[in-house]
Amino acid sequence: MDSRDVDILVKMLLETDEIEKRIKEYEITEDAWFSSRALRDLLLMPLLQIGELTAHFKTEEPLSAFPKVPWKDIKGFRNVVVHGYGHIDLNVAWNTVIEGTEELRTELLENSEVREAYDRELNAQVVSDSLDLFYLINALPDEVE
């Protein structure tokens, strides 16, 4: 698969990670989803990113490599939210957040090339986070006696 397409698929996986992280961090329940626009926006942004990424594949290979992924629906959902083509059905949106992203994640991770690239990206993030902490600690002033 074209390396740029693999990178896009990895970015999609990272967005699903972000959704999961936000749900846990903000303790977003279904009730909270329906009662708080701010929490909905918090989860819709990564979904919009996933939808936007579908327009940037270099080749058609990802579309054919993952036939179970509803690519047109993903892009269509993004368009509805961004362009306000109509009222967003909050039930459908919640199901997309909870079930749709998990289904996308499962499908993409079944591909060994995508899985390996995703694992490399996660490892690079850990190293980067460790280096950031190292530099932060070294930037602290020496202890005064």
ROSE-4610 file (N, C-alpha, C; in Angstrom, 1 decimal, always signed):
// ROSE-4610
residu = [M/M/M/D/D/D/S/S/S/R/R/R/D/D/D/V/V/V/D/D/D/I/I/I/L/L/L/V/V/V/K/K/K/M/M/M/L/L/L/L/L/L/E/E/E/T/T/T/D/D/D/E/E/E/I/I/I/E/E/E/K/K/K/R/R/R/I/I/I/K/K/K/E/E/E/Y/Y/Y/E/E/E/I/I/I/T/T/T/E/E/E/D/D/D/A/A/A/W/W/W/F/F/F/S/S/S/S/S/S/R/R/R/A/A/A/L/L/L/R/R/R/D/D/D/L/L/L/L/L/L/L/L/L/M/M/M/P/P/P/L/L/L/L/L/L/Q/Q/Q/I/I/I/G/G/G/E/E/E/L/L/L/T/T/T/A/A/A/H/H/H/F/F/F/K/K/K/T/T/T/E/E/E/E/E/E/P/P/P/L/L/L/S/S/S/A/A/A/F/F/F/P/P/P/K/K/K/V/V/V/P/P/P/W/W/W/K/K/K/D/D/D/I/I/I/K/K/K/G/G/G/F/F/F/R/R/R/N/N/N/V/V/V/V/V/V/V/V/V/H/H/H/G/G/G/Y/Y/Y/G/G/G/H/H/H/I/I/I/D/D/D/L/L/L/N/N/N/V/V/V/A/A/A/W/W/W/N/N/N/T/T/T/V/V/V/I/I/I/E/E/E/G/G/G/T/T/T/E/E/E/E/E/E/L/L/L/R/R/R/T/T/T/E/E/E/L/L/L/L/L/L/E/E/E/N/N/N/S/S/S/E/E/E/V/V/V/R/R/R/E/E/E/A/A/A/Y/Y/Y/D/D/D/R/R/R/E/E/E/L/L/L/N/N/N/A/A/A/Q/Q/Q/V/V/V/V/V/V/S/S/S/D/D/D/S/S/S/L/L/L/D/D/D/L/L/L/F/F/F/Y/Y/Y/L/L/L/I/I/I/N/N/N/A/A/A/L/L/L/P/P/P/D/D/D/E/E/E/V/V/V/E/E/E]
num = [1/1/1/2/2/2/3/3/3/4/4/4/5/5/5/6/6/6/7/7/7/8/8/8/9/9/9/10/10/10/11/11/11/12/12/12/13/13/13/14/14/14/15/15/15/16/16/16/17/17/17/18/18/18/19/19/19/20/20/20/21/21/21/22/22/22/23/23/23/24/24/24/25/25/25/26/26/26/27/27/27/28/28/28/29/29/29/30/30/30/31/31/31/32/32/32/33/33/33/34/34/34/35/35/35/36/36/36/37/37/37/38/38/38/39/39/39/40/40/40/41/41/41/42/42/42/43/43/43/44/44/44/45/45/45/46/46/46/47/47/47/48/48/48/49/49/49/50/50/50/51/51/51/52/52/52/53/53/53/54/54/54/55/55/55/56/56/56/57/57/57/58/58/58/59/59/59/60/60/60/61/61/61/62/62/62/63/63/63/64/64/64/65/65/65/66/66/66/67/67/67/68/68/68/69/69/69/70/70/70/71/71/71/72/72/72/73/73/73/74/74/74/75/75/75/76/76/76/77/77/77/78/78/78/79/79/79/80/80/80/81/81/81/82/82/82/83/83/83/84/84/84/85/85/85/86/86/86/87/87/87/88/88/88/89/89/89/90/90/90/91/91/91/92/92/92/93/93/93/94/94/94/95/95/95/96/96/96/97/97/97/98/98/98/99/99/99/100/100/100/101/101/101/102/102/102/103/103/103/104/104/104/105/105/105/106/106/106/107/107/107/108/108/108/109/109/109/110/110/110/111/111/111/112/112/112/113/113/113/114/114/114/115/115/115/116/116/116/117/117/117/118/118/118/119/119/119/120/120/120/121/121/121/122/122/122/123/123/123/124/124/124/125/125/125/126/126/126/127/127/127/128/128/128/129/129/129/130/130/130/131/131/131/132/132/132/133/133/133/134/134/134/135/135/135/136/136/136/137/137/137/138/138/138/139/139/139/140/140/140/141/141/141/142/142/142/143/143/143/144/144/144/145/145/145]
x = [+0.9/+0.0/+0.9/+0.5/+1.2/+1.5/+2.7/+3.1/+2.2/+1.8/+1.0/-0.4/-0.9/-2.2/-2.1/-1.0/-0.8/-0.8/-0.1/+0.0/-1.4/-2.2/-3.6/-4.4/-4.2/-4.9/-4.4/-3.1/-2.6/-3.2/-3.3/-3.9/-5.3/-6.0/-7.4/-7.4/-6.5/-6.4/-6.1/-5.2/-4.9/-6.1/-6.9/-8.2/-9.1/-9.2/-10.0/-9.5/-8.1/-7.5/-7.9/-7.9/-8.3/-9.7/-10.6/-12.0/-12.1/-11.4/-11.4/-10.8/-9.8/-9.1/-10.0/-10.7/-11.6/-12.8/-13.3/-14.5/-14.1/-12.9/-12.4/-12.1/-11.3/-10.8/-12.0/-13.0/-14.1/-15.3/-15.1/-16.2/-17.5/-17.4/-18.6/-19.5/-20.7/-21.7/-22.7/-23.5/-24.6/-25.5/-25.8/-26.6/-25.8/-24.6/-23.8/-23.7/-23.6/-23.6/-24.8/-26.0/-27.2/-27.5/-26.9/-27.1/-26.1/-25.0/-23.9/-23.3/-23.6/-23.1/-21.5/-21.0/-19.5/-18.9/-19.5/-19.0/-19.2/-20.3/-20.5/-19.4/-19.2/-18.1/-16.8/-16.5/-15.3/-15.0/-16.1/-16.0/-16.2/-17.0/-17.2/-16.0/-15.1/-14.0/-13.1/-12.7/-11.9/-12.7/-14.0/-14.8/-14.7/-14.8/-14.6/-13.3/-12.2/-10.9/-10.8/-11.4/-11.4/-12.1/-13.3/-14.0/-13.2/-12.5/-11.7/-10.5/-10.0/-8.8/-9.2/-10.5/-10.9/-10.8/-10.7/-10.6/-9.1/-8.2/-6.8/-6.0/-6.7/-5.9/-5.3/-4.1/-3.3/-3.9/-4.3/-4.8/-6.1/-6.7/-8.0/-7.8/-6.5/-6.3/-6.9/-6.8/-7.4/-8.9/-9.6/-11.0/-11.3/-10.5/-10.7/-10.1/-9.0/-8.4/-9.3/-10.2/-11.1/-12.5/-13.0/-14.4/-15.5/-15.2/-16.2/-16.4/-15.4/-15.4/-16.3/-17.3/-18.3/-17.7/-16.8/-16.0/-17.0/-18.0/-18.9/-19.7/-20.1/-20.8/-19.9/-18.7/-17.7/-17.6/-17.4/-17.2/-18.5/-19.6/-20.9/-21.3/-20.9/-21.2/-20.4/-19.2/-18.3/-19.0/-19.5/-20.1/-21.4/-22.2/-23.4/-23.1/-22.1/-21.7/-21.1/-20.2/-19.5/-20.3/-21.1/-21.9/-23.3/-23.7/-25.0/-26.1/-26.0/-27.0/-28.3/-28.3/-29.5/-29.3/-30.3/-30.2/-29.4/-28.5/-27.7/-28.6/-28.8/-29.4/-28.5/-28.7/-27.7/-27.6/-28.7/-28.5/-27.6/-27.7/-26.8/-25.4/-25.2/-23.9/-23.2/-24.0/-23.5/-23.1/-23.9/-23.6/-22.3/-22.2/-20.9/-19.7/-19.8/-18.7/-18.4/-19.3/-19.1/-18.8/-19.7/-19.5/-18.8/-19.1/-18.4/-16.9/-16.5/-15.0/-14.3/-15.0/-14.4/-14.4/-15.4/-15.4/-14.3/-14.2/-13.1/-11.8/-11.6/-10.3/-10.0/-11.0/-10.8/-10.4/-11.1/-10.8/-9.4/-9.0/-7.7/-6.6/-6.8/-5.7/-5.5/-6.5/-6.3/-5.3/-5.0/-4.0/-2.6/-1.7/-0.4/+0.4/+0.4/+1.1/+0.7/-0.6/-1.2/-0.9/-1.0/-0.8/+0.7/+1.6/+3.1/+3.3/+2.8/+3.0/+2.4/+1.2/+0.6/+1.4/+1.9/+2.8/+4.0/+4.6/+5.8/+5.5/+4.3/+3.9/+3.7/+3.1/+2.9/+4.2/+5.1/+6.5/+7.2/+7.1/+7.7/+7.1/+5.8/+5.2/+5.7/+5.9/+6.4/+7.8/+8.6/+10.0/+9.9/+9.1/+9.0/+8.5/+7.5/+7.0/+8.1/+8.9/+10.0/+11.0/+11.4/+12.4/+11.9/+10.6/+10.0/+10.1/+9.9/+10.0/+11.4/+12.3/+13.8/+14.2/+13.8/+14.2/+13.6/+12.4/+11.7/+12.4/+12.8/+13.5/+14.8/+15.5/+16.8/+16.7/+15.6/+15.4/+15.1/+14.8/+14.5/+15.8/+15.6/+16.8/+17.4/+18.7/+19.3/+18.8/+18.8/+18.2/+19.1/+18.5/+19.3/+19.4/+20.7/+20.9/+20.6]
y = [-1.2/+0.0/+1.2/+2.3/+3.5/+4.0/+4.5/+4.9/+6.1/+7.0/+8.1/+7.6/+6.6/+6.0/+5.3/+4.6/+4.0/+5.0/+6.1/+7.2/+7.8/+7.9/+8.4/+7.4/+6.2/+5.2/+5.2/+5.4/+5.5/+6.7/+7.8/+9.0/+8.8/+8.0/+7.6/+6.8/+5.9/+5.1/+6.0/+7.0/+7.9/+8.7/+9.1/+9.8/+8.9/+7.6/+6.7/+6.6/+6.6/+6.7/+7.9/+9.0/+10.3/+10.3/+9.7/+9.6/+8.8/+7.6/+6.7/+7.5/+8.2/+8.9/+10.0/+10.7/+11.8/+11.2/+10.1/+9.5/+9.1/+8.5/+8.2/+9.4/+10.3/+11.5/+12.3/+12.5/+13.4/+12.6/+11.3/+10.4/+10.6/+10.6/+10.9/+9.6/+9.8/+8.7/+9.1/+8.2/+8.5/+9.7/+9.7/+10.8/+12.1/+12.1/+13.3/+13.8/+12.8/+13.1/+13.9/+13.5/+14.1/+15.4/+15.6/+16.8/+17.9/+17.6/+18.6/+18.8/+19.9/+20.2/+20.2/+20.8/+20.8/+19.4/+18.5/+17.1/+16.5/+16.8/+16.3/+16.8/+18.1/+18.7/+18.1/+17.8/+17.2/+15.8/+15.1/+13.8/+13.9/+14.9/+15.0/+15.5/+16.3/+16.8/+15.6/+14.6/+13.5/+12.8/+12.7/+12.0/+12.9/+14.2/+15.0/+14.9/+14.7/+14.5/+13.2/+12.2/+10.9/+11.1/+11.7/+12.0/+12.8/+13.8/+14.6/+13.8/+12.9/+12.1/+11.2/+10.8/+9.9/+10.6/+11.9/+12.6/+12.8/+12.3/+12.5/+11.3/+10.2/+9.0/+9.3/+8.8/+9.0/+8.0/+6.9/+5.8/+5.3/+4.4/+3.8/+2.6/+2.2/+0.9/+0.8/+1.8/+1.7/+1.4/+2.0/+1.7/+0.3/-0.3/-1.7/-2.7/-2.2/-3.1/-3.3/-2.4/-2.4/-2.3/-3.3/-3.2/-3.1/-3.6/-3.5/-2.1/-1.3/+0.1/+0.9/+1.6/+2.4/+3.8/+3.8/+5.0/+6.2/+5.9/+7.0/+7.5/+6.6/+7.1/+7.9/+7.5/+8.3/+9.7/+9.8/+11.1/+11.9/+11.2/+11.8/+12.4/+11.6/+12.1/+13.4/+13.4/+14.6/+15.8/+15.6/+16.7/+17.2/+16.3/+16.7/+17.6/+17.2/+17.9/+19.3/+19.3/+20.5/+21.5/+21.0/+21.9/+22.1/+21.4/+21.6/+21.3/+20.2/+19.8/+19.5/+19.3/+18.9/+18.7/+18.4/+18.1/+16.8/+16.8/+15.6/+14.8/+13.5/+12.6/+12.2/+12.7/+12.4/+11.0/+10.2/+8.7/+8.1/+8.5/+7.9/+8.4/+9.6/+10.2/+9.5/+9.2/+8.5/+7.1/+6.4/+5.0/+5.0/+6.1/+6.2/+6.4/+7.2/+7.5/+6.2/+5.4/+4.3/+3.0/+2.7/+1.5/+1.7/+2.7/+3.0/+3.1/+3.8/+4.0/+2.7/+1.9/+0.6/-0.3/-0.3/-1.1/-0.7/+0.6/+1.1/+0.7/+0.9/+0.5/-1.0/-1.8/-3.3/-3.6/-3.1/-3.4/-2.9/-1.7/-1.2/-2.0/-2.4/-3.1/-4.5/-5.0/-6.4/-6.4/-5.3/-5.2/-5.1/-6.0/-6.0/-4.8/-4.3/-3.1/-1.9/-1.7/-0.6/-0.8/-2.0/-2.3/-2.0/-2.4/-2.1/-0.6/+0.1/+1.5/+2.2/+1.8/+2.3/+2.1/+0.8/+0.5/+1.4/+1.6/+2.5/+3.9/+4.4/+5.7/+5.8/+4.8/+4.9/+4.8/+4.0/+4.0/+5.3/+5.9/+7.2/+8.3/+8.2/+9.1/+8.9/+7.7/+7.4/+8.0/+7.8/+8.3/+9.8/+10.4/+11.9/+12.4/+11.8/+12.2/+12.1/+11.0/+10.8/+11.9/+12.3/+13.3/+14.7/+14.9/+16.2/+16.3/+15.2/+15.2/+15.4/+14.7/+14.8/+16.3/+16.9/+18.3/+19.3/+19.0/+19.8/+19.7/+18.5/+18.3/+19.0/+18.9/+19.5/+21.1/+21.6/+23.0/+23.6/+22.8/+23.3/+23.9/+24.9/+25.5/+24.6/+24.7/+23.8/+24.2/+23.2/+23.4/+24.4/+25.4/+26.3/+25.8/+25.9/+25.4/+26.4]
z = [+0.0/+0.0/+0.0/-0.6/-0.7/+0.7/+1.0/+2.4/+2.9/+2.0/+2.4/+2.8/+2.1/+2.5/+3.8/+4.1/+5.4/+6.5/+6.2/+7.2/+7.5/+6.5/+6.7/+7.6/+7.3/+8.1/+9.6/+9.8/+11.1/+11.8/+11.1/+11.7/+12.1/+11.3/+11.7/+13.0/+13.1/+14.3/+15.5/+15.3/+16.4/+16.8/+15.9/+16.2/+17.0/+16.7/+17.5/+18.9/+19.0/+20.4/+21.1/+20.4/+21.0/+21.6/+20.8/+21.2/+22.5/+22.5/+23.7/+24.9/+24.7/+25.8/+26.3/+25.5/+25.9/+26.7/+26.2/+26.9/+28.3/+28.5/+29.8/+30.7/+30.1/+30.8/+31.3/+30.5/+30.9/+31.4/+31.5/+32.0/+31.3/+29.9/+29.1/+29.0/+29.5/+29.4/+28.3/+28.0/+27.0/+27.5/+28.8/+29.3/+29.2/+29.5/+29.3/+27.9/+27.0/+25.5/+25.1/+25.6/+25.2/+25.9/+27.0/+27.8/+27.6/+27.0/+26.9/+25.5/+24.9/+23.6/+23.6/+24.7/+24.8/+24.7/+25.4/+25.3/+24.0/+23.3/+22.0/+21.0/+21.1/+20.3/+20.5/+21.8/+22.2/+21.5/+21.2/+20.6/+19.1/+18.6/+17.2/+16.4/+17.0/+16.3/+15.8/+16.6/+16.0/+14.9/+15.0/+14.0/+12.7/+12.8/+11.7/+11.0/+11.8/+11.3/+10.5/+11.0/+10.3/+9.0/+9.0/+7.7/+6.8/+7.2/+6.4/+5.8/+6.6/+6.1/+4.9/+4.8/+3.8/+2.4/+2.4/+1.1/+0.6/+1.4/+1.2/+0.8/+0.6/+0.1/-1.2/-1.4/-2.7/-3.7/-3.3/-4.2/-3.7/-4.5/-4.2/-3.3/-3.1/-2.4/-1.0/-0.2/+1.1/+1.0/+0.0/-0.1/-0.4/-1.3/-1.7/-0.6/+0.1/+1.1/+2.3/+2.5/+3.7/+3.3/+2.6/+2.0/+3.1/+4.3/+5.4/+6.0/+5.7/+6.2/+5.4/+6.0/+5.2/+4.8/+3.9/+3.6/+3.2/+2.4/+2.0/+3.2/+4.1/+5.2/+6.2/+6.3/+7.1/+6.6/+5.3/+4.6/+4.7/+4.5/+4.5/+5.9/+6.9/+8.3/+8.6/+8.1/+8.3/+7.6/+6.4/+5.6/+6.3/+6.8/+7.5/+8.7/+9.5/+10.7/+10.3/+9.4/+9.0/+8.3/+7.3/+6.5/+7.0/+8.0/+8.5/+7.6/+6.8/+5.8/+6.5/+7.7/+8.4/+9.9/+10.6/+12.0/+12.2/+13.1/+13.4/+14.4/+14.0/+14.9/+16.0/+17.2/+18.3/+18.6/+18.4/+18.6/+17.7/+16.4/+15.4/+15.6/+16.0/+16.3/+17.5/+18.5/+19.7/+19.3/+18.6/+18.1/+17.3/+16.4/+15.6/+16.5/+17.5/+18.5/+19.2/+19.7/+20.5/+19.6/+18.7/+17.9/+16.6/+15.9/+14.6/+14.7/+15.7/+15.7/+16.1/+17.0/+17.4/+16.2/+15.4/+14.1/+13.2/+13.0/+12.1/+12.6/+13.9/+14.5/+14.3/+14.6/+14.4/+13.0/+12.0/+10.6/+10.2/+10.6/+10.2/+10.8/+12.1/+12.8/+12.3/+11.5/+11.0/+9.8/+9.3/+8.2/+8.9/+8.6/+9.2/+8.9/+7.7/+7.3/+8.2/+8.3/+9.0/+10.5/+11.0/+12.4/+12.8/+11.9/+12.2/+12.2/+11.2/+11.2/+12.4/+12.8/+14.0/+15.3/+15.4/+16.5/+16.6/+15.4/+15.3/+15.7/+15.3/+15.7/+17.2/+17.8/+19.2/+20.0/+19.5/+20.1/+20.0/+18.8/+18.6/+19.6/+19.8/+20.7/+22.1/+22.5/+23.9/+24.0/+23.0/+23.1/+23.1/+22.3/+22.3/+23.6/+24.2/+25.5/+26.6/+26.5/+27.5/+27.3/+26.1/+25.8/+26.3/+26.1/+26.6/+28.1/+28.8/+30.2/+30.6/+29.9/+30.2/+30.1/+29.0/+28.8/+29.8/+30.2/+31.2/+32.5/+32.9/+34.2/+34.2/+33.1/+32.9/+32.9/+32.5/+32.5/+33.8/+34.8/+36.1/+36.8/+37.5/+38.2/+39.2/+39.4/+40.4/+41.8/+42.6/+44.0/+44.7/+45.4/+46.2/+47.6/+48.1/+49.4/+50.5]
